[in-house]
Amino acid sequence: MMLICIGLRPDVADKLSGLQYTLKQLRAIGELSANDARTDDGKRVIVLDTDYIPDPFNAPKTVRELGFRGPIIGISDKPRDSIEYDDVATEITFMGTGGDRLLRAPFSCMLIRCVVEALLRRSAISVAEHVEEKTFDSGHCRLNKPRHTLLVGGKPVRLTAREFDILWAMGSRPEVYFSREKLADVLELPTYRDARVIDSHIKRLRQKIADAEKDYDPITTFYGVGYRVMK
């Protein structure tokens, strides 16, 4: 079990360390990697410190846009009777933007454990359904994740592991633009090489696909934004 804690204060992190879960601490949502956002193992929960991250009640939406499908819990040291919060409105806002539960002081490690385990039980079915989604089929282009294969117009196209990972990342979220930085994150590349390496991979992907089916290109470029695959 892994708790991915974003913006968590040291004193709160110390409390969570008593839960005997694996803790990964990030300073901001922008540090969340593609690997962190994986939920196919059904064992990842994101904990947001709503007192210290920017725009905390829209933060769950940002996390969801990065592809995370597991439970998202918000934690605040501000008590329920704090004049800074409308008790119902803030919880509705947090859950309405993709969060699952907002816990406010006073809370205990035991309560957090119970909430984590309850949310994981509820998400087990949706996570299992997501695990089954291992293919992408646009008609012309068919990707098979377990086999690492690509068919274009029914013809097999040989890809390198990195080329497949890039195409799968985009194909698994069709019509969502991926910046060079996000694709570099998929490949775990050092930042100083991001742009040229990603552009090079995209160029080779397009060439291999065009060799299989002339004038067909499933990859769309939005200059200044990134790349996407159309379904």
N, C-alpha and C positions, 0 to 999 in steps of 0.2 A: 504494500500500500504506500502510495506517495502523496504527500500534501505539497502542492506547489504554492508557496506563500509569496504574495506580491505586496510590497510596501510594508511588511510586518515589522513592528518595533521589537527590539531585543527582548523586552520583558514579556511580550506576548509570545514570541518565539520560544522563550524558555518554558512557558506554560505548555505549549504544544509539543515540546520535546518529550514531555512526560507521557505522551500517548503511544510511544514506541512505534510510530510510523516513520518512514523515510521523509525527511523534510528537505525541500529544495527552496532556497530563498532567492527571490528576484527583487530588484529595487523598483522596477516599473514594468508595466504590461508590455512595453516595447522589447523587453528582454526575453519574452516568451518565444521559444523556438518551435519549429515545426515538430520536432521530436517530443517536446513538452506537451504539445496539443494533441498528441496521439491518445485515443481513448479505446483502441481495440483490445487492450488488455483488461479494461473495466476496473482499473485500480488507481486512477488518478483523480484527485479532487483539488480544485483551486480555491485558495483562501485569500480574500481581499481585505486589507485593512482599510476600511472606508474612512478612517480619520486622517489618513496620511497620503492616499493616492489622489491625483487630480481627478476631478469630475467623477467621484466614486459611484454615483448612482446610475451613470451611463457606462461604467466600466465593464459590466457583464456583456453588454452588446459588443464592445470592442473585442473581448475575449472570444465570443461566439464567432465573430467575423474572421478570427484567426483559425477557425476550424475545430475548436474544443467543444465536445459534446457531453462531457461529464458534468458532475455536480459543481456548482459555484456557490461558495458560502461567503457572506460578508461578516466581518467582525468589527464592532465599535466599542470603545471604552465609555462612550457617552451613555449614561443610563436612560431607561425608557422615559423617565419623567423630565429629561433635559428639555429646556425651553428652545433649544436649537433644532429640535426635531418634532414634526407632527408624526406621532407614533404609527398611524395607519398609512399616511401618505408616503412616508419614506420607504416603508416595506413594500407597498404596492409598486412604487417607482423602481426599486431594486429588482423585484421579481419580474416586473413588466419588461425590463430591458435584458432579461436572460438569466438573472440570478435565481437561486433556488431557496435560499434561506438567509435572513439577516439576523445575526445574534448580537444583542446589546447587553452591556454590563447590567447586573453582575452575571457572569457565566462561568461555568466550570469546565475543566478538561473532560469530565465524564459526560457533560451535556454535548460538548463538541464531538466526542466519540460516537455518541448515540445518533446525532444528526448525520454525521458522515456515513455511518453504517446504514441508516435508514434510506438516505438518498441513493447510496450505491445499490441497495436492493431494488429501489424503484426504477433506477436507470439500467438495470441488468438486461431487461428485454430490449430496450432501444439500442444498447451497446451491442447485443448479440445480433440484432438486425443489421447494424452498421458493419459488423465483421463480415456478413455475408455479401456485402456490396463490394465485390472484388473485381468487377469488370466495368469498363466504360465502352459504350457502343453508340456511335453517332451515325451509324449507317455505313459510311465509308471507312471509318476508323474504329477498330475494336482492340481495346487493351485488356489483357488478362493479368492481374496482379500476381496471383500465386505462381503462374508459369513464366512471368516476365516476358510475355510475347505481345507483339503488335501485328495486326493484320490490317492492311490498307487495300480496299477493294478486293478483299479475299486473298491477297498476296502477303506472305510473311515478310516482315521487314526486320532486319537484324539491327539491334541497338546495343550500345554499350550500357552498362549498369547506370551510369550517370544520366545518359540521355533518356533512359526509361524512367528514372526517378523524376526528372523534370516534367516529362510528358504526363506521368501518372499524377503528380501533384496538381497540375492544371486540369487534367481530365477528371479527377475525382471531385473537383469543384468547378464545373463548367460555367463559363460566362463570368467568372470572377477574375479580375486582373491581378497578376502577380508581378510585383516589382522585381528588379534584379536582385535586390537585397534579400527578399523573401525566398527566391529560388536558390540563392547562394546559401541561405540558411538550411534549405532542404538538403543540399550537398555538403553542408558543414565546411564551407570554404572560408579561408582568411579574407578579411574585408578588402585588402589591397588588390586582390585579384578578381573581385566579384564581377564587375561590369564586363570585362573582356572575355572571361571564361564563360559566363552565362550567354553572352551574345554569340560566342563561337559554338556552343552546344545547340542553341536555337537554330543557327544557320545550318549546321549539319543535320539536325532533325528535319528541317524543311526540305533539304536536298534529298534525303533518303525517302521521305514520303512522296516527293515529286517524282522520284525515280520509279516508285511503285504505281503511282497514278498521276499522270501528267495534269498540270494546272490545278491540282487539289492541294490546298493548304489549310489545315484546321486551326492553325495558330494565327491569332490576330495581334497586331502590335498597336498599342496606343502610346504614341510618343510622349515621353515625360511621365508616363504612368506605369506601363509594363506590358506583359503578355497575358493572353488568355486563350483557352481552347473553346471553340463553339460546339455545342451539341446539336 
